Amino acid sequence: MRVHRITPAPQALIFDIDNTLYENPAYSEAQIRLQVERLAAVRGESFQETEAALAKARAEYAAASGGAQTSLGNAFELLGVGIETSITWREELLKPQDFLRPDPRLIQCLRELSRGFRIAALTNNPISVGMKTLECLGVAHFFTRIVGLDSCRQSKPSLAPFLEILGLLELPPSACLSIGDRFDVDIKVPLELGMGGIEVEGMDDIYALPGILLSPSESGPGRESTEGVGAGASSKSGSVPESANHLESDNTSESADNLESGKHPKANSESEPAPEGQADPAAEKKPLRGPSRRWLLACGLLPLILGGIFLASSALKKGAQAYSLPLIDKAEGRLDAKTVCRAYMAAYPQIVTEMKRHPESGDWMLRLGEAWFFYANGRFLPEAKKADWQTYRPYMDAIYPWRLIEPSILPQGIIDRLRSIPELQKTAVPSEGSFAFALYQGSTEGQIYAQQVRRKFLGWDLTVHQICEPALGRVEAEILELAKADPKITLFIKEIGSLGGYNWRYIRGQQELSRHSFGIAVDILPKNYGKVSTYWQWDMEAGIDWVMQKPEKRWNPPEAVVDAFEKQGFIWGGKWLTYDTMHFEYRPEQIRLREKMLPRFLSLLE
């Protein structure tokens, strides 16, 4: 990396795309080869002859320009191929989807940078090719502006593209920083204009940018940083997102069991690499057992063990609907097996096709495709693994709460436990992955990606799993209808800064896939958080007593927006004790369990 200049208080980062935001020699070579082959065919000569002609044209340009290099598009122009023809050829020939996949570390990097800067792109490819590239990398939603070869019909290092992007950003050059892999093409002109410039030599330089450009409070392990991945983590680890009753961070919620085991989900920050910060192998982790499990609160509810102390309390009786009490026995947190199985049957009727009791053991089972899964104390496991249920984190052990939790009514034991989350994360227990793989119909990145669909949501491009896309469409329709009569919802839509959906990544430091990896989670980020909270870990890193942070001091979507999501089977991370107010997750089984089981518990209070 070479930092040529960082101007005072930059507001926007302008990234080159190709060979800057990814390293893929095969795709880089294919881009050049395909275009040169087309040019050779048009000129009626061999590939080698056309290569030689391009090399000669570039050498002549350099000699006339003091040694400066130029782009392939400009070299084509020197041989008589106009920009319009180059645009058409590139749109026809270049297929980034054949080479590129989401990069968790890049996603995490841009997520952190987006907290302090506006993110834009300036590419010598057409905008459509640039956008496809960003989508393949999983980062398109971070870019507020993009200029391409078809924007002003000129290629970098010409001045026009840089002026175009400055105009779109409505910022002076001194407020912008250009980042690219070629000095003559990406950096030289921006420096002459008064912009900052950073020349990068590989992805490690890109991943290091938050540490260089953000203050310590901004660049700390953000919400997504909680869900990063460790280098070398494998998608075959067999783990899935945290349990269903989440105290989550970016994208995965965390159950009482998660809290107890120390694992914290997320956050959306998916360090989102192909893994950054690897957890110890599951075989080396010892699941917590015994009395400590009974201290847990899942999703903001008082454990039944402590319930007796508070049943006489008027505060509990008045606010009981705010809690999602896990129904637990003396050994292990769990919900009624039959009720849980029925909830899954009703929530996913096309996938979960049958439920029954095993004729010998009496255990309840669910059928997904040709596979049967046994309900074992909050886990859904293959028969061969059900005896080892304590080895795995639960999928389901609590009920999603009805309302926001007021921290002041939490018992001291739960408050102390929340404060210990950073240490507890170090001994997190993994989930057993096969049930989630069967539910979301894929066990590898490629298989899950094949289940994703693209759609618009409140004006933003979004990639989500086809299992939840129809429900998301209904959510959008209700929000837009409500906005016609409610200025608060209109303002909420206007103030959206970015949306994030599918993002294959692990939770940082753990062998656990984020819910975003399956495409069932959506993050709605505002343009400006103001002085309020949105994610528990950001607050912790800023020195805020996040455990006691009142709901009214957090950034929350309008209540009607949350209701619209819940009606269609989405739960909201703002209701978890480890709050994540930008996070929505498609979990219709949790909505059904709340309706069935929480009223049953409330009847016991009378």
C-alpha positions in Angstrom: 0.0 0.0 0.0 1.1 3.5 -0.7 -0.7 6.4 0.9 -0.1 9.4 -1.4 -2.4 11.8 0.4 -5.2 11.8 2.9 -7.0 15.1 3.0 -8.3 16.6 6.2 -11.8 15.2 7.1 -12.6 13.2 3.9 -16.2 12.4 3.5 -16.3 10.0 0.6 -14.2 7.0 -0.7 -14.1 6.4 -4.4 -13.0 2.9 -5.2 -11.8 1.4 -8.5 -13.4 -2.0 -8.8 -11.4 -4.4 -11.0 -8.2 -5.7 -9.4 -8.8 -3.4 -6.5 -11.9 -4.9 -4.7 -11.0 -8.5 -5.7 -8.0 -10.6 -6.6 -8.9 -13.1 -9.3 -6.2 -13.7 -11.9 -8.5 -15.9 -14.0 -11.2 -13.2 -14.3 -8.6 -10.4 -14.9 -7.0 -12.5 -17.7 -10.5 -13.3 -19.2 -11.5 -9.7 -19.4 -8.4 -8.8 -21.5 -8.4 -12.0 -23.5 -12.1 -11.9 -24.5 -11.8 -8.3 -25.7 -8.6 -8.8 -27.6 -10.1 -11.9 -29.2 -13.1 -9.8 -30.4 -10.8 -7.1 -31.7 -8.7 -9.6 -33.5 -11.7 -11.1 -35.2 -12.9 -7.6 -36.3 -9.4 -6.8 -37.6 -9.1 -10.1 -39.3 -5.8 -11.0 -37.7 -4.4 -13.4 -35.1 -4.7 -12.9 -31.3 -0.9 -12.4 -31.1 -0.9 -9.8 -33.9 -3.6 -7.8 -32.1 -1.7 -8.0 -28.8 1.3 -6.7 -30.5 -0.6 -3.8 -32.0 -2.1 -2.9 -28.6 1.4 -3.0 -27.0 2.7 -0.7 -29.6 -0.2 1.7 -29.2 0.3 1.8 -25.4 4.1 2.3 -25.8 3.5 5.2 -28.2 1.0 6.8 -25.7 3.5 6.4 -22.8 6.3 8.0 -24.9 4.1 11.0 -25.7 2.8 11.3 -22.1 6.0 11.2 -20.1 5.8 7.5 -19.4 2.2 7.5 -18.1 0.2 4.3 -18.7 -3.3 4.2 -20.0 -6.3 1.8 -19.8 -7.3 -1.0 -22.2 -10.3 1.0 -23.4 -8.1 4.0 -24.3 -5.7 1.6 -26.1 -8.6 0.2 -28.1 -9.5 3.8 -29.1 -6.0 4.3 -30.4 -6.7 1.3 -32.7 -9.9 2.8 -33.9 -12.4 1.1 -31.6 -14.7 3.7 -30.2 -16.0 3.9 -26.6 -19.5 2.9 -27.7 -18.2 -0.3 -29.3 -16.1 -1.0 -26.2 -19.2 -0.6 -24.0 -21.2 -3.0 -26.1 -18.4 -5.6 -26.2 -17.8 -5.5 -22.4 -21.5 -5.8 -21.7 -21.7 -8.9 -23.9 -18.4 -10.6 -23.0 -17.7 -9.9 -19.3 -19.4 -12.2 -16.8 -18.1 -11.6 -13.3 -20.7 -14.1 -11.9 -18.6 -16.9 -13.5 -15.6 -16.0 -11.4 -16.4 -14.0 -8.3 -18.2 -14.9 -5.1 -19.0 -12.8 -1.9 -15.9 -11.9 0.1 -16.8 -11.8 3.8 -13.7 -9.8 4.7 -14.4 -7.2 2.0 -18.0 -6.9 3.2 -16.8 -6.4 6.8 -14.3 -3.8 5.6 -16.8 -1.8 3.7 -19.4 -2.1 6.4 -16.9 -0.5 8.8 -15.9 2.2 6.3 -19.5 3.0 5.6 -19.9 4.1 9.2 -17.5 7.0 8.5 -17.7 7.6 4.8 -19.9 7.6 1.7 -18.8 4.8 -0.6 -18.7 5.2 -4.4 -17.1 3.4 -7.3 -15.4 4.6 -10.5 -14.8 1.8 -13.1 -13.6 1.6 -16.7 -16.2 -1.0 -17.3 -19.8 -0.2 -18.1 -22.0 0.5 -15.0 -23.9 -2.8 -15.5 -20.7 -4.8 -15.4 -19.5 -2.9 -12.4 -22.7 -3.4 -10.5 -22.7 -7.2 -11.3 -19.1 -7.3 -10.0 -20.1 -5.6 -6.8 -23.2 -7.9 -6.4 -21.0 -11.0 -6.9 -18.7 -9.7 -4.2 -21.7 -9.1 -1.9 -21.0 -5.4 -1.5 -23.3 -3.6 -4.0 -25.5 -2.2 -1.2 -22.6 -0.2 0.3 -22.1 1.9 -2.9 -24.2 5.1 -3.1 -22.9 6.2 -6.5 -21.1 4.5 -9.4 -19.7 5.9 -12.6 -18.6 3.7 -15.5 -17.5 3.8 -19.1 -21.0 4.6 -20.2 -21.4 7.5 -17.8 -19.4 10.1 -19.8 -18.0 7.9 -22.6 -14.5 8.4 -21.4 -12.1 6.1 -19.6 -9.8 6.7 -16.7 -7.3 8.3 -16.5 -9.3 11.0 -18.4 -10.5 13.8 -16.3 -14.2 13.5 -17.1 -15.0 10.3 -15.1 -13.5 11.9 -11.9 -15.5 15.1 -12.4 -18.6 13.0 -13.0 -18.3 11.2 -9.7 -17.5 14.4 -7.8 -20.7 15.9 -9.3 -22.8 12.9 -8.3 -21.4 13.0 -4.8 -21.9 16.8 -4.7 -18.5 17.1 -2.9 -15.4 19.1 -3.5 -12.2 17.1 -4.4 -10.7 17.8 -1.0 -13.6 15.8 0.6 -12.8 12.7 -1.4 -10.2 9.9 -1.5 -9.5 7.8 -4.5 -8.4 4.2 -4.0 -7.1 1.9 -6.8 -4.4 -0.5 -7.9 -2.8 1.7 -10.7 -1.2 5.0 -10.0 -1.4 6.4 -13.5 -5.0 5.3 -14.0 -6.6 5.6 -10.5 -4.5 8.0 -8.4 -2.6 10.6 -10.5 -5.5 12.7 -11.7 -7.3 12.7 -8.4 -4.2 14.0 -6.7 -3.9 16.7 -9.3 -7.6 17.7 -8.6 -6.9 18.0 -4.9 -8.3 14.6 -3.8 -6.6 12.1 -1.6 -5.2 9.0 -3.0 -4.2 5.5 -1.8 -2.6 3.0 -4.1 -3.2 -0.6 -3.1 -1.3 -3.8 -4.1 -3.7 -6.5 -3.0 -6.7 -7.4 -0.8 -4.7 -7.2 2.4 -4.3 -3.5 1.7 -8.0 -3.1 1.2 -8.8 -5.0 4.4 -6.4 -2.7 6.3 -8.2 0.5 5.3 -10.6 0.7 8.3 -7.6 0.7 10.6 -6.0 3.6 8.6 -9.0 5.7 7.9 -11.3 5.3 10.9 -10.8 6.5 14.4 -10.4 3.7 17.1 -14.1 4.1 18.1 -15.2 3.7 14.5 -12.9 0.9 13.4 -13.3 -1.5 16.4 -14.8 -4.8 15.8 -18.2 -3.6 14.7 -21.4 -5.4 14.8 -20.4 -7.3 11.8 -17.0 -7.8 13.3 -18.6 -10.0 15.8 -19.6 -12.3 13.0 -16.4 -12.4 11.1 -14.6 -15.4 10.0 -11.3 -16.8 10.6 -8.9 -17.4 7.7 -9.2 -20.8 6.5 -12.7 -21.5 7.9 -14.4 -24.0 5.8 -18.0 -24.0 4.7 -18.0 -27.7 5.5 -17.7 -27.1 9.2 -21.2 -28.3 9.6 -22.2 -25.4 11.8 -25.1 -23.0 11.4 -26.2 -19.8 12.9 -26.9 -19.4 16.5 -29.9 -20.7 18.2 -33.3 -19.5 17.6 -33.9 -17.4 20.6 -31.3 -14.9 20.0 -29.4 -12.4 21.9 -27.9 -11.6 18.6 -25.6 -9.2 17.0 -25.6 -8.4 13.4 -27.2 -11.2 11.8 -27.6 -14.0 14.1 -29.4 -13.9 17.2 -28.3 -15.4 20.4 -30.3 -17.5 22.7 -30.1 -17.8 26.4 -28.1 -20.9 25.7 -25.8 -18.8 23.5 -25.4 -16.2 26.2 -24.5 -18.9 28.6 -22.1 -20.7 26.3 -20.4 -17.4 25.5 -21.2 -17.2 21.9 -22.3 -14.0 20.5 -23.8 -13.9 17.0 -22.8 -11.5 14.4 -22.9 -8.6 13.2 -23.7 -8.0 9.8 -19.8 -7.8 11.2 -19.5 -10.7 9.2 -15.3 -9.6 9.5 -16.7 -11.0 6.8 -14.0 -12.7 5.2 -13.7 -15.9 4.1 -13.0 -16.1 7.6 -11.2 -13.8 9.9 -10.6 -14.8 13.4 -11.1 -18.5 13.7 -12.6 -20.2 16.6 -11.1 -23.3 18.2 -12.3 -26.5 16.6 -15.5 -27.7 18.0 -13.7 -30.8 19.3 -11.7 -28.6 21.5 -14.6 -26.7 22.9 -16.3 -28.0 26.0 -20.0 -27.1 26.3 -21.0 -25.5 29.5 -23.2 -27.7 31.7 -24.7 -27.7 35.1 -26.1 -24.8 37.1 -24.6 -22.1 34.8 -27.1 -23.0 32.1 -30.0 -22.2 34.3 -28.9 -18.6 34.6 -29.7 -17.8 31.1 -32.2 -15.4 29.7 -33.1 -16.0 26.0 -34.2 -13.0 24.0 -34.9 -10.9 26.9 -37.0 -13.2 29.1 -36.7 -14.2 32.7 -35.8 -17.8 33.2 -38.5 -19.9 34.9 -36.0 -20.7 37.5 -36.0 -17.1 38.6 -39.6 -16.7 37.9 -40.8 -17.7 41.3 -38.9 -14.8 42.9 -40.7 -12.3 40.7 -44.2 -13.8 40.3 -45.3 -11.6 43.2 -43.9 -8.5 41.6 -46.4 -6.2 40.0 -43.8 -5.2 37.6 -43.7 -8.7 36.2 -47.5 -8.9 36.0 -47.8 -5.5 34.2 -44.9 -6.2 31.8 -45.2 -10.0 31.4 -46.0 -9.7 27.7 -42.6 -8.1 27.2 -40.9 -11.3 28.2 -40.4 -14.5 26.3 -40.0 -17.0 29.1 -38.2 -20.2 28.1 -40.0 -23.2 29.4 -37.3 -25.2 31.0 -36.9 -28.3 33.1 -34.4 -28.7 35.9 -31.7 -29.9 33.5 -31.8 -28.1 30.2 -33.6 -25.2 28.6 -36.3 -26.5 26.2 -39.7 -25.8 24.8 -42.5 -28.3 24.5 -41.4 -30.6 21.6 -44.8 -31.2 20.0 -45.6 -27.5 20.0 -42.2 -26.6 18.4 -42.6 -29.3 15.7 -46.1 -28.0 14.9 -44.7 -24.4 14.6 -42.1 -25.6 12.0 -44.7 -27.6 10.1 -47.0 -24.5 9.9 -44.1 -22.1 9.1 -42.5 -24.1 6.3 -45.2 -26.4 4.8 -43.4 -26.9 1.5 -40.2 -28.1 3.2 -41.2 -29.6 6.6 -43.6 -32.2 5.3 -44.3 -34.5 8.3 -44.1 -34.8 12.1 -44.5 -37.9 14.2 -43.3 -39.6 17.4 -40.7 -42.3 17.2 -42.4 -45.6 18.0 -39.7 -46.7 20.4 -38.2 -43.6 22.0 -41.3 -41.4 21.9 -39.2 -38.5 20.6 -40.9 -36.1 18.2 -39.4 -35.9 14.8 -39.7 -33.7 11.7 -39.2 -34.7 8.1 -37.4 -32.4 5.7 -37.1 -34.0 2.2 -36.0 -37.6 2.8 -34.3 -36.8 6.1 -35.7 -37.1 9.6 -34.6 -34.9 12.5 -35.2 -35.6 16.2 -36.1 -32.9 18.6 -33.6 -33.2 21.4 -33.8 -30.5 24.1 -33.9 -27.5 21.8 -31.9 -29.1 19.0 -33.0 -30.8 15.8 -30.6 -33.6 15.2 -30.1 -36.7 13.0 -30.8 -39.9 14.9 -27.1 -40.7 15.1 -26.3 -37.5 17.0 -29.4 -37.1 19.3 -27.6 -38.7 22.2 -24.9 -36.1 22.0 -27.4 -33.2 22.1 -25.4 -31.3 24.8 -22.5 -31.0 22.4 -24.5 -28.5 20.2 -26.1 -25.1 20.7 -29.9 -25.2 20.6 -31.9 -24.0 17.6 -34.9 -23.3 19.8 -35.2 -22.8 23.5 -37.2 -19.6 24.1 -40.0 -17.4 22.8 -39.6 -14.2 20.9 -40.8 -11.3 23.0 -43.8 -9.2 22.4 -42.3 -5.8 23.2 -39.0 -4.1 23.9 -37.4 -5.0 27.2 -36.8 -2.3 29.8 -33.3 -3.1 31.3 -34.2 -1.6 34.7 -36.5 -4.5 35.5 -34.0 -7.2 34.8 -32.6 -9.2 37.8 -29.0 -8.5 38.8 -28.0 -12.1 37.9 -29.0 -11.5 34.3 -27.4 -8.1 34.1 -24.1 -9.6 35.4 -24.4 -12.4 32.8 -24.9 -9.9 30.0 -21.8 -8.0 31.1 -19.8 -11.2 30.8 -20.7 -11.8 27.1 -17.2 -10.9 25.7 -15.6 -13.6 27.8 -18.4 -16.1 27.2 -17.9 -15.8 23.5 -14.5 -17.4 23.7 -16.0 -20.8 24.7 -19.0 -20.8 22.4 -20.5 -24.2 21.5 -21.3 -24.8 17.8 -24.6 -25.8 16.3 -25.2 -29.0 14.4 -25.7 -27.8 10.9 -27.7 -30.5 9.0 -31.1 -29.3 10.0 -30.5 -25.7 8.8 -28.9 -27.0 5.6 -32.0 -29.1 5.0 -34.4 -26.2 5.8 -32.6 -23.7 3.5 -31.8 -26.4 0.9 -28.0 -26.2 0.7 -24.9 -27.0 2.7 -22.3 -25.1 0.7 -21.9 -21.5 -0.4 -22.7 -22.4 -4.0 -25.8 -24.4 -3.1 -27.2 -21.6 -0.9 -26.3 -18.9 -3.5 -28.4 -20.8 -6.0 -31.4 -20.3 -3.7 -31.1 -16.6 -3.6 -33.2 -14.1 -5.6 -32.8 -10.4 -6.4 -35.5 -7.9 -5.8 -36.1 -4.3 -5.0 -37.1 -3.4 -1.4 -38.1 0.2 -0.6 -36.1 1.3 -3.6 -32.9 -0.7 -2.8 -31.5 -3.8 -4.5 -31.5 -6.7 -2.2 -30.6 -10.4 -2.4 -32.5 -12.8 -0.2 -33.4 -16.5 0.0 -36.4 -17.5 -2.1 -38.0 -18.9 1.1 -38.6 -15.4 2.4 -38.8 -13.3 -0.7 -42.7 -13.4 -1.0 -43.0 -12.4 2.6 -40.6 -9.6 2.1 -42.7 -8.4 -0.8 -45.8 -8.2 1.5 -43.8 -6.3 4.1 -42.8 -3.7 1.5 -46.4 -3.4 0.3 -47.7 -2.7 3.8 -44.9 -0.2 4.6 -45.5 1.7 1.4 -49.3 1.8 2.1 -48.7 3.0 5.7 -46.3 5.7 4.5 -49.2 7.3 2.6 -50.7 8.4 5.9 -47.8 8.4 8.3 -45.0 11.0 7.9 -42.7 9.1 10.3 -42.7 6.1 8.0 -42.1 8.2 5.0 -39.1 9.8 6.8 -37.9 6.3 7.8 -37.9 5.2 4.1 -36.2 8.4 3.0 -33.4 8.1 5.7 -32.4 4.5 4.8 -28.7 4.6 4.1 -28.2 1.0 2.8 -29.8 -2.5 2.9 -28.0 -5.8 3.3 -29.3 -9.3 2.8 -27.5 -12.4 1.6 -23.8 -12.5 2.7 -22.0 -15.8 3.1 -19.9 -15.5 6.2 -19.0 -16.9 9.6 -19.4 -15.2 12.9 -16.0 -13.9 13.9 -14.0 -16.3 16.1 -16.5 -19.1 15.7 -17.3 -22.0 13.3 -20.8 -20.7 13.0 -22.6 -19.4 9.9 -24.5 -16.1 10.2 -28.2 -16.0 9.3 -27.1 -13.7 6.5 -25.3 -16.6 5.0 -28.6 -18.2 4.3 -30.2 -15.0 2.9 -32.9 -14.9 5.6 -31.7 -11.8 7.3 -32.1 -8.2 6.3 -30.2 -5.2 7.7 -31.7 -1.8 7.3 -29.1 0.9 8.1 -30.0 4.6 8.4 -28.0 7.3 6.8 -27.3 8.8 10.2 -27.5 7.1 13.6 -27.3 10.5 15.3 -26.4 10.2 19.0 -28.5 7.1 19.6 -27.5 3.4 19.8 -28.2 0.7 17.3 -26.0 -2.3 18.1 -24.8 -3.4 21.6 -21.2 -4.1 20.7 -20.7 -0.7 19.1 -21.9 0.8 22.4 -19.7 -1.5 24.5 -16.6 -0.4 22.4 -17.6 3.2 22.9 -17.6 2.9 26.6 -21.4 3.0 27.0 -23.1 0.9 29.6 -25.0 -1.0 26.9 -26.6 -3.5 29.2 -28.6 -0.7 30.8 -29.1 1.4 27.7 -32.8 2.3 27.6 -34.8 1.5 24.4 -35.6 5.1 23.9 -31.9 5.9 23.5 -31.6 3.5 20.6 -32.3 4.0 16.9 -35.5 2.1 16.3 -37.6 1.8 13.2 -41.2 3.0 13.6 -43.3 0.5 15.6 -45.6 0.0 12.6 -42.6 -1.0 10.5 -41.6 -3.7 13.0 -45.2 -4.8 13.1 -45.3 -5.2 9.3 -42.2 -7.4 9.5 -43.6 -9.5 12.3 -46.9 -10.1 10.5 -45.0 -11.8 7.7 -42.8 -13.9 10.0 -39.8 -11.7 10.6 -38.3 -11.1 14.1 -36.5 -7.9 14.9 -33.1 -7.8 16.6 -34.1 -4.7 18.6 -36.1 -6.9 21.0 -33.1 -8.9 22.0 -31.1 -8.0 25.1 -28.1 -7.9 22.9 -29.9 -5.4 20.7 -29.3 -5.1 17.0 -31.9 -2.6 15.9 -31.1 -2.7 12.2 -31.6 -6.5 11.9 -34.7 -8.4 10.7 -34.7 -12.1 10.4 -37.2 -14.5 8.8 -38.2 -16.9 11.6 -41.9 -17.5 11.2 -41.7 -20.5 13.6 -40.7 -18.1 16.4 -43.7 -15.8 15.6 -46.0 -18.8 15.8 -44.5 -20.0 19.1 -44.9 -16.6 20.7 -48.6 -16.7 19.8 -49.1 -20.3 21.0 -46.9 -20.4 24.1 -46.5 -17.0 25.7 -50.2 -16.6 26.3 -50.2 -20.1 27.9 -47.5 -18.9 30.3 -49.3 -15.6 31.0 -52.3 -17.5 32.2 -50.2 -19.0 34.9 -49.6 -15.6 36.4 -53.2 -15.0 37.3 
